[in-house]
């Protein structure tokens, strides 16, 4: 029986490729959030334009799956509400 081992994080080559301040890499796949180099500052707030990216093969060209336009304030509020997941349930 073959053993399938998934290494986290991705290979060093993928890490170097994704090490960029405008990108946040997924820890389980070859997908990442890519921030556009600008934001929209309008009376309703500041909005960030993000691309959801993937690279299916090691030497393949990165491909955009979709893009989203999100409120910067709502993103920061959502991050603040996230409780860390604790794997150790000892009392």
Secondary structure, 3 states (H helix, E strand, C coil): CCCCCCCCCCCHHHHHHHCCCCEEECCCCCEEEEEEEEEEEECCEEEEEEEEEECCCCCCCCEEEEEEEEEHHHHHHHHHHCCCCCCCCCC
